[in-house]
Amino acid sequence: MSNDMIPYSNANSWLHDVLKPHRENQSTSRSYAVQNKQIQLLNSFSDVSSAAVSELTRQTSKNITKLTIPPSPASPDSFTFVPSKKSIEEKLFDATASVKILASKVAMHLDRDRRNKLFSQIDSLHDIAEWDEEDMPIKDSSFDTFLKAVLLISPKQHPGLGLSHKGNLIATWGNNQDRLITEFLPKGLVRFVLSRIIDGEIERATGETNISRLYECLAPYQPNHWFCP
């Protein structure tokens, strides 16, 4: 037998020894492959986590910047609409024009002389030269009540006109020493104060009522004594 020949009894042992490194190499290769996949997964997870953290960091930084840095003067967020404040002249002009428009709606029930006198009185009430800044211009709601009362009562004598501090129209009728003062309130209400000499004695009365009952409330004092003297 040649020295190069391997006995059969030792063949299995020899084959095992020859293939063992190969098997170990295969096992090692598979192990390396698994490890490589694990590393790739870890790297992918790390990339995703880093991206998430980066996005969170970026958003947090942006929010902090908004809190610490005021908006630029040119930024739309920095502009706030502030309505311009009207001057006294503008307020008086607007109020005068508004009540004259109301009067024009019932102009067919007012003769020309009365309408012209009424407009002249309104202009005088809003005279800027004598205006107190703490007073209010005439209210449309007060003037509307006055117009309704005039149309309802139809006084022949035109009253003197004034304004309260709240912008309510005040109308005064007089006959000698007898006086009737009325303040026209919104929503058709009227407040009155009167003084009348009856049998040599001065009687006074005050009240507040709806314009539809004004004449009735004044009846004990003969209201035509003021309205139609």
C-alpha angles and dihedrals in degrees: 000000000000119000087235093063119095116220113247091236089060095041095090091048091048093047090049090051092048096047095041094079089046091052091045089050090051091048090047091049091050090047090050090049092051091046091049091052091048090050090049091050091048090049091049091049089047091051092050092045091047091050091050092047091046091051092047090047092048093050092046091050090049092052092048090050090054091053096046102037118061117225118270115261087241093053116109089230090062094062118090121184111236114182112230115251114242119236121238090253091055093047093050092045092050093047092048093049092047097054092043089056089052090051092049089060090065096032091120088066094051123070118233096255093051092046092049091048091049092051091047091052092050090052090052092049090057097044104147092208091064099032122125111215091219093060125089124231118247115292120234090222092055093046090048090056090049093052092050091050092050092050091047098047099030095205115200092208115069113225130232111251133219140157133242120222088258094056098258117144116245120202123192128195121187139185115181104305095343116102137189116188120185131185114201112217131191121275096036097296126138132192118203140190121188142176123194133175108227120175090346093306127107114235121193131193139174132190149145125228146141115284089243089067099036095100091047092051090051094046096100088060097047099246093202085070083078104023099045109018 
